[in-house]
């Protein structure tokens, strides 16, 4: 038979503990603060650039201002999303599972295998950094 090893996604799931909640909330708050620092820096740079540009080309200055404002709105929306995720993290129930990302694993397939079953639903479950379960269909 012609067996083959292929890559597949493996879900990383975390059992929510108090330690995990605190870590997740801290990460999200830091990400929100970092986004705000980026917004502040962009505002500072935009004001300087636009002040110079307005003296020479008012029309171009208006276009650039619109671009800066559009980018600022995107950054503000991203910051709001991060803050919302932090609020959701506060509500996580201890002992529940939280999706933390995707890893890559390998699986051996053979003629006659159901490919969808072989590729899907693989997961590693961790609690406080320790693997507690491997789900392998």
Secondary structure, 3 states (H helix, E strand, C coil): CCCEEEEEEEEEEEECCHHHHHHHHHHHHHHHHHHHHHHHHHHHHHHHHHHHHHHHCHHHHHHHHHHHHHHHHHHHHHHHHHHHHHHHHHCCCCCCEEEEEEEEEEEEECCCCCHHHHHCCCEEEEECCEEEEEECC
